[in-house]
Amino acid sequence: MRRIVIVGAGLAGHRTAEALRRNGFEGELVVVGDERHQPYDRPPLSKQLLGGQLSAEQCFFPVDTLDITWELGRPAVGLDTAGREVALSDGTRIGYDGLVIATGRRAREWPGQALAGVHTLRSLDDALTFRDTIAADTRVAIVGGGFIGCEVAATLREQGVEEVTLIDVGQYPMPVLGPEAGLRAAQLHEGRGVRLRMDSTVAAIEGDGRVEAVVLGNGERIAADQVLIAIGSLPNSEWLRDSGVELSAGTVVCDEFCFAVGTDNVIAVGDIASWPHPDGDGVACIEHWTNARDMAATGAANLLAAPGERTPLRSVPTCWSDQYDVKIKSAGYLRAANRYVVIEDDADRPALVVEAYRDDRLVGAVVFNKNRAIIGYQRRLASVPA
Ligand SMILES: Cc1cc2nc3c(=O)[nH]c(=O)nc-3n(C[C@H](O)[C@H](O)[C@H](O)COP(=O)(O)OP(=O)(O)OC[C@H]3O[C@@H](n4cnc5c(N)ncnc54)[C@H](O)[C@@H]3O)c2cc1C
């Protein structure tokens, strides 16, 4: 291969570039990114960057040794797999021998009218803009109690922001972790002064040009100066629409070697990709940092390997979240679980270990402040036969 084009300058794109060089690729490496930035790490955006412990500069990955041709600030808008070309928004066309699809996801927007003071948080620019609006007396409402919503609530309270309200339709935050961990998380946030509105729909976000309040389905009006919409994400795959690349729920369907199915020179990695996880229903899209890392390593090696020498992806989904002094970690494919068992529960520390089962089969685990325990679960889940 003479030229490999990576579309998407995020974690998965960056890790793939590193792995291609590590595996001996000496040809031209082109990285296309719609953001104006070189690749940076997203987890700190809702934690240390928002909290002021890390600067923007400290979030960037090292790229100097990778000898990359950068095409930044313009999105890819089309792909011609037969002609082996990527089209950019300014009309540039870039030919490739190998292609890496790494365009990740974007934050889901609030469907109502656009108002000043309503934010989403996916990119560095989003995080810096949001951070600049926050002071101790800013009234913040967060719509969506998933990982990002909870992390932002925790970071703001740790920063001394007095009024933080977390709103979600579910009965507890971070529903993917199951009810035991979710209810413990609810206690944690309430104990630290977050106003929780679980089981709550949002009827409207009101304001005259600028946000003034979030109105709940039960009529409660939560006055807010800034609102963060944290209601999940959408795959950035519109540019692939007419390419023939197979999509499932907007994600690129990969085989076990990370190739887009039916291709032998196109891999997909990270949040944009779905792969045949044994506990998934068909293919699974796993939106975790470690999944991007693992797919990048496997996909890059396979892109360079002869067909008979490719190795299948072996990755136990693993995720972490930092909220206050609690390190939350999960291992396994928790969406497959239909039963949770509390193994250890120490509310004072706090520490928690919950196992997740599909009927009688262990499919995952969730821990609070039990780092060593999660390593044990990762090993057990890696050795469980499909
Ligand atoms: C605020 C935040 C906190 C997080 N915290 C954690 C955490 O604590 N633990 C954890 O496990 N995971 C966390 N994650 C998830 C983790 O960061 C993602 O799983 C990871 O970033 C996925 O990497 P990616 O490269 O696939 O996608 P991304 O990081 O989204 O990168 C994709 C890049 O492609 C660009 N792009 C999109 N469309 C185009 C196009 N058409 N042309 C060119 N470029 C394009 C995007 O703008 C982006 O720069 C967090 C995510 C966010 C947003």
The ligand as an SDF file (V2000), in Angstrom:
LIG
                    3D

 53 58  0  0  0  0  0  0  0  0999 V2000
  -17.0770   14.5820   26.8990 C   0  0  0  0  0  0  0  0  0  0  0  0
  -16.7500   13.1320   26.7090 C   0  0  0  0  0  0  0  0  0  0  0  0
  -16.2330   12.3800   27.7630 C   0  0  0  0  0  0  0  0  0  0  0  0
  -15.9440   11.0270   27.5920 C   0  0  0  0  0  0  0  0  0  0  0  0
  -15.4650   10.3210   28.6720 N   0  0  0  0  0  0  0  0  0  0  0  0
  -15.2050    8.9960   28.5190 C   0  0  0  0  0  0  0  0  0  0  0  0
  -14.7450    8.2320   29.6260 C   0  0  0  0  0  0  0  0  0  0  0  0
  -14.5620    8.7430   30.7290 O   0  0  0  0  0  0  0  0  0  0  0  0
  -14.5070    6.9090   29.4380 N   0  0  0  0  0  0  0  0  0  0  0  0
  -14.7070    6.3000   28.2090 C   0  0  0  0  0  0  0  0  0  0  0  0
  -14.5140    5.0870   28.0870 O   0  0  0  0  0  0  0  0  0  0  0  0
  -15.1230    7.0180   27.1500 N   0  0  0  0  0  0  0  0  0  0  0  0
  -15.3870    8.3380   27.2740 C   0  0  0  0  0  0  0  0  0  0  0  0
  -15.8400    9.0630   26.2020 N   0  0  0  0  0  0  0  0  0  0  0  0
  -16.0000    8.3750   24.9080 C   0  0  0  0  0  0  0  0  0  0  0  0
  -14.7020    8.3630   24.1130 C   0  0  0  0  0  0  0  0  0  0  0  0
  -14.1150    9.6380   24.1380 O   0  0  0  0  0  0  0  0  0  0  0  0
  -15.0440    7.9350   22.6890 C   0  0  0  0  0  0  0  0  0  0  0  0
  -15.3980    6.5670   22.7600 O   0  0  0  0  0  0  0  0  0  0  0  0
  -13.8690    8.1470   21.7470 C   0  0  0  0  0  0  0  0  0  0  0  0
  -13.5900    9.5200   21.6080 O   0  0  0  0  0  0  0  0  0  0  0  0
  -14.1890    7.5630   20.3730 C   0  0  0  0  0  0  0  0  0  0  0  0
  -13.1710    7.9010   19.4900 O   0  0  0  0  0  0  0  0  0  0  0  0
  -13.4600    8.0530   17.9280 P   0  0  0  0  0  0  0  0  0  0  0  0
  -12.1480    8.4590   17.3500 O   0  0  0  0  0  0  0  0  0  0  0  0
  -14.1520    6.8600   17.4280 O   0  0  0  0  0  0  0  0  0  0  0  0
  -14.5100    9.2530   17.7930 O   0  0  0  0  0  0  0  0  0  0  0  0
  -14.3010   10.7820   18.0620 P   0  0  0  0  0  0  0  0  0  0  0  0
  -13.4300   10.9790   19.2400 O   0  0  0  0  0  0  0  0  0  0  0  0
  -15.6760   11.3600   18.0750 O   0  0  0  0  0  0  0  0  0  0  0  0
  -13.4970   11.3170   16.7780 O   0  0  0  0  0  0  0  0  0  0  0  0
  -14.0730   11.3740   15.5040 C   0  0  0  0  0  0  0  0  0  0  0  0
  -13.5340   12.5740   14.7690 C   0  0  0  0  0  0  0  0  0  0  0  0
  -13.9830   12.5400   13.4170 O   0  0  0  0  0  0  0  0  0  0  0  0
  -14.4610   13.8150   13.0510 C   0  0  0  0  0  0  0  0  0  0  0  0
  -15.4030   13.7110   11.9240 N   0  0  0  0  0  0  0  0  0  0  0  0
  -16.7280   13.4460   11.9600 C   0  0  0  0  0  0  0  0  0  0  0  0
  -17.2650   13.4460   10.7170 N   0  0  0  0  0  0  0  0  0  0  0  0
  -16.2490   13.7270    9.8680 C   0  0  0  0  0  0  0  0  0  0  0  0
  -16.1670   13.8400    8.4620 C   0  0  0  0  0  0  0  0  0  0  0  0
  -17.2370   13.6580    7.6700 N   0  0  0  0  0  0  0  0  0  0  0  0
  -14.9710   14.1380    7.9190 N   0  0  0  0  0  0  0  0  0  0  0  0
  -13.8780   14.3090    8.7040 C   0  0  0  0  0  0  0  0  0  0  0  0
  -13.8960   14.1970   10.0480 N   0  0  0  0  0  0  0  0  0  0  0  0
  -15.0600   13.8980   10.6320 C   0  0  0  0  0  0  0  0  0  0  0  0
  -15.0940   14.3060   14.3410 C   0  0  0  0  0  0  0  0  0  0  0  0
  -15.3130   15.6990   14.3390 O   0  0  0  0  0  0  0  0  0  0  0  0
  -14.0420   13.8820   15.3380 C   0  0  0  0  0  0  0  0  0  0  0  0
  -13.0160   14.8270   15.4170 O   0  0  0  0  0  0  0  0  0  0  0  0
  -16.1400   10.4140   26.3320 C   0  0  0  0  0  0  0  0  0  0  0  0
  -16.6450   11.1600   25.2640 C   0  0  0  0  0  0  0  0  0  0  0  0
  -16.9430   12.5150   25.4370 C   0  0  0  0  0  0  0  0  0  0  0  0
  -17.4960   13.3070   24.2850 C   0  0  0  0  0  0  0  0  0  0  0  0
  1  2  1  0
  2  3  1  0
  2 52  2  0
  3  4  2  0
  4  5  1  0
  4 50  1  0
  5  6  2  0
  6  7  1  0
  6 13  1  0
  7  8  2  0
  7  9  1  0
  9 10  1  0
 10 11  2  0
 10 12  1  0
 12 13  2  0
 13 14  1  0
 14 15  1  0
 14 50  1  0
 15 16  1  0
 16 17  1  0
 16 18  1  0
 18 19  1  0
 18 20  1  0
 20 21  1  0
 20 22  1  0
 22 23  1  0
 23 24  1  0
 24 25  2  0
 24 26  1  0
 24 27  1  0
 27 28  1  0
 28 29  2  0
 28 30  1  0
 28 31  1  0
 31 32  1  0
 32 33  1  0
 33 34  1  0
 33 48  1  0
 34 35  1  0
 35 36  1  0
 35 46  1  0
 36 37  1  0
 36 45  1  0
 37 38  2  0
 38 39  1  0
 39 40  1  0
 39 45  2  0
 40 41  1  0
 40 42  2  0
 42 43  1  0
 43 44  2  0
 44 45  1  0
 46 47  1  0
 46 48  1  0
 48 49  1  0
 50 51  2  0
 51 52  1  0
 52 53  1  0
M  END
$$$$
